[in-house]
Amino acid sequence: MSKELLTKNSNPQQITRLANHTCPNCGHNQLSLFYEVESVPVHSCLMSSTKEKALEFSRGDVKLGFCDNCGFITNLEFDSKWSAYAPNYEDQQSFSPTFNKFAKELASKLIEKYDLHNKDIVEIGCSKGDFLLLLCELGNNRGVGIDPSVVPGRVESSAGDRVKFIQDYYSEKYSEYVGDFICCRHTLEHIQPTQEFIQTVRNSIGDRLNVSVVFEIPDTVRVLEDIAFEDIYYEHCSYFTPGSLGRLFRQCGFEVTDLYRAYGEQYLLIEAKPVNTTSDIVHPLEESVTDVVQYVQHFSDKIYQKLDFWKNYLEEANRENKKVVVWGSGSKCVAFLTTLDTIDKIDYVVDINPHRHGKFIPGVGKEIKSPEFLKEYQPDEVIIMNEIYQNEIQKMLNDMGVSAKI
């Protein structure tokens, strides 16, 4: 990582300039490079069957560039050739009671708000199909889910016979699947040609102006304000704030009808409807590009302090012979350990997702254990990758008789 990239210029509002890179969100031809991590795994949720395969996993660089025209942030080094999402891509979160509660509340809210009863619903990037099936169960709806990593039949549901899954990437060839409602959760951050993608969705809708869309993505304002380096990894090539997201949707022929944060302020949701003229309605949550410059500068100023803290923390625990484990084996874990380059300071990683147990983490090489492993291991400290699960994890540790400090 290069500290030179994060050095303030004489103008505190500027960051080192990188020319001749077009913003995929608005077409502006200059982006400012402000954060770099070299040689990270190009995937963090593709499970490996052996430690050797995990350690040999392909690597790439993360170089975040900021657009001072629309506020969008993207990985300048991202190469879509590594976007090999497949059935062994394991990102399912529905084994968590905390997450399930959120998903059910969101589904119920959308069903009520958009009168989704006996309707046709399309989910782009449906993962294993949990949320789409939930929408169809609660509203007696029919669904089509499109995702290269979907495994038809894996999630049991009473709505299973009313849902069709297509194991592929969404593109214009699936524009026939529009239905009455389109949702897309935690997919847009994996796509670099964001304007092209949203325009494809809008084109598929055509003149059916009664079709609403809902997108959910991580909120980059939180990442920048909290110096959440564990939320920056190769698969996430696109980083949105409320403003850059709203501007994108308006540019592509939508009117933003709602914009809000959820799930402990971690997620950003946008609700929009197609229009035939360019909308000029700006949602109150949208920040200005100048605001994003300040967020980026804050991140640039504080990132090394945050990285040094965690390196020192793990090194001290190692010197004191403390047994430290990480809870959560997904993308945050991969980014946490590889960015700090302290994989050797952690012996074990646990996860509640049974489909991950016995597999090895890409680029990290640690075998993923079930939480029950901790009964015997009795760690001194547990580093959890997402604070929203703290109460859930603490209860599991208490029930297993594990007195580790979280």
Secondary structure, DSSP 8 states (H G I E B T S, - for coil): --GGGG---SSTT---EEES---TTT--SEEEEEEEEEEEES-SSB-BSSHHHHHT--EEEEEEEE-TTT--EEETT--GGG----TTB----TT-HHHHHHHHHHHHHHHHHTT-SS-EEEEES-TTSHHHHHHHHHHT-EEEEE-TT--TTSS--TTGGGEEEE-S---GGGTT---SEEEEES-GGG-S-HHHHHHHHHHHHTT-TT-EEEEEEE-HHHHHHTT-GGG--TT--EE--HHHHHHHHHHTTEEEEEEEEETTTTEEEEEEEE-SS------TT---HHHHHHHHHHHHHHHHHHHHHHHHHHHHHHHTT--EEEE--SHHHHHHHHHHT-GGG--EEE-S-TTTTT-B-TTT--BEE-TTHHHHH--SEEEES-GGGHHHHHHHHHHHT---B-
